Amino acid sequence: MSGIRRGWSDTTPLIRQQQQPHQKNRSATSPSAHSHSISSPLFLEMAAAISSSPATPRTAFLGVDVGTGSARAGLFDEKGKLLGSASSPIQIWKEGDCIEQSSTDIWHAICSAVKSACSLAKVEGEEVKGIGFAATCSLVAVDADGSPVTVSWSGDSRRNIIVWMDHRAVKQAEKINSRNSPVLQYCGGSVSPEMQPPKLLWVKENLQESWSMVFRWMDLSDWLSYRATGDDTRSLCTTVCKWTYLGHAHMQQMNEKDSRDMEACGWDDDFWEEIGLGDLVEGHHAKIGRSVAFPGHGLGSGLTPTAAKELGLLAGTPVGTSLIDAHAGGVGVMESLPKTDCEAEENDNEAICHRMVLVCGTSTCHMAVSRDKLFIPGVWGPFWSAMIPEYWLTEGGQSATGALLDYIIENHVASPRLANRAASRNTSLFLLLNNMLESMMSEMQCPFIAALTEDIHVLPDFHGNRIYHCDETGLRLQIQKQKE
């Protein structure tokens, strides 16, 4: 991505590219093909058909990103230009610390977004040459048939996803951390309740029937690629960052041909036994991943006929091994350079070690990579090849950033009045607020909007401190007590 790629010509007349083969074909089949006047209806109809269709089939690549509140689909050309995008909302259930979603609902939202994006971009199914999935690091439970298994106190089978920001497993995380397992040094010294081992332990301790029914536990992005291809291979990104998988066990396989589907040799069986989840080791870790692959490697035989029909694409379209949503953004930032820097840094393997990725959404992730592994207490990682191949990733951030803004706005005394004003002006609440800030900036003669807050400091630990204190309780308990 850092190099300058040569794209399609922007100056070649498209109509000329099609006229020549068209005319040749006409002269071979009809000697009088050229006897028509250029003003004849037949000629005009032919010209209109030629000018309205592309000269050659386009090449497009599809990216699917599932966030906390919606599924997004984007189509890009070979130079990375966005051809069209669309989004579709997804359902979420929030009950105290329990936050849940439905894999069925998410897949339907993806199908809707993909079809809409293709329509807007005027891209046909056969023009899509590759697909990549990215999603939040939420935990999905399915049975042997791939049907959802509930992870909810409600027993609702639709609710088979524990969302990434669910904090029901705080006590389970504390229990796991008290074991001081060697694998913990590769996630900053402790696991977070947002990671998968505490959530798995919670389900086993509280929902025994569901625990016995689950045939596969999967990160959401891995489930999406599995749903699309039928291939159960897991990503090094998800397993290393959220499951305590030791990715550096595959260092020697990086450049081998069989690195596409590698046997999962990075699980620490002693760790799972110690925390009371030894049954996940059975069957060569069948429930949590028997094979892994570097992000981007092709899965199975591409889209299955069923998935292709649902998405409006072609069966066999290649699908790459997935990434966590923030990490997919991290790849783009790390590998992108201004044109002026491309020649100087294209072959500089150390250049990306001097960059910081900041990915903002419901939460915020800060990510950096290095050639050497760096152990920093309270900072997640080092994770080998979890984002950039052969680089060690360290990661931090806050659990509630965009979500905290939503919470403040929704619970402010002026929120109903503000919502009514936005509705009366046929605009969004956020656009209305942004306009108010611009007015304040002008009135107070501030050089830029952020200068309005130069004397305001916000402690963002509403949903706990992800790093470096690693305290996942945070201010939300105080707020809850005040509400009670």
Secondary structure as GFF3:
##gff-version 3
##sequence-region A 1 484
A	DSSP	alpha_helix	14	29	.	.	.	ID=ss1
A	DSSP	three_ten_helix	33	35	.	.	.	ID=ss2
A	DSSP	alpha_helix	41	52	.	.	.	ID=ss3
A	DSSP	beta_strand	60	66	.	.	.	ID=ss4
A	DSSP	beta_strand	70	76	.	.	.	ID=ss5
A	DSSP	beta_strand	82	89	.	.	.	ID=ss6
A	DSSP	beta_strand	93	95	.	.	.	ID=ss7
A	DSSP	beta_strand	98	101	.	.	.	ID=ss8
A	DSSP	alpha_helix	103	121	.	.	.	ID=ss9
A	DSSP	three_ten_helix	125	127	.	.	.	ID=ss10
A	DSSP	beta_strand	128	135	.	.	.	ID=ss11
A	DSSP	beta_strand	139	142	.	.	.	ID=ss12
A	DSSP	beta_strand	161	162	.	.	.	ID=ss13
A	DSSP	alpha_helix	170	177	.	.	.	ID=ss14
A	DSSP	three_ten_helix	182	187	.	.	.	ID=ss15
A	DSSP	alpha_helix	196	206	.	.	.	ID=ss16
A	DSSP	alpha_helix	208	213	.	.	.	ID=ss17
A	DSSP	beta_strand	216	219	.	.	.	ID=ss18
A	DSSP	alpha_helix	220	229	.	.	.	ID=ss19
A	DSSP	beta_strand	234	235	.	.	.	ID=ss20
A	DSSP	alpha_helix	236	242	.	.	.	ID=ss21
A	DSSP	three_ten_helix	247	253	.	.	.	ID=ss22
A	DSSP	three_ten_helix	257	259	.	.	.	ID=ss23
A	DSSP	beta_strand	262	263	.	.	.	ID=ss24
A	DSSP	alpha_helix	269	274	.	.	.	ID=ss25
A	DSSP	three_ten_helix	278	281	.	.	.	ID=ss26
A	DSSP	alpha_helix	282	285	.	.	.	ID=ss27
A	DSSP	beta_strand	291	293	.	.	.	ID=ss28
A	DSSP	alpha_helix	305	311	.	.	.	ID=ss29
A	DSSP	beta_strand	323	324	.	.	.	ID=ss30
A	DSSP	alpha_helix	325	335	.	.	.	ID=ss31
A	DSSP	alpha_helix	339	345	.	.	.	ID=ss32
A	DSSP	three_ten_helix	351	354	.	.	.	ID=ss33
A	DSSP	beta_strand	357	360	.	.	.	ID=ss34
A	DSSP	beta_strand	364	370	.	.	.	ID=ss35
A	DSSP	beta_strand	380	384	.	.	.	ID=ss36
A	DSSP	beta_strand	392	398	.	.	.	ID=ss37
A	DSSP	alpha_helix	402	411	.	.	.	ID=ss38
A	DSSP	alpha_helix	415	424	.	.	.	ID=ss39
A	DSSP	alpha_helix	429	443	.	.	.	ID=ss40
A	DSSP	three_ten_helix	449	453	.	.	.	ID=ss41
A	DSSP	three_ten_helix	461	463	.	.	.	ID=ss42
A	DSSP	alpha_helix	475	483	.	.	.	ID=ss43
###
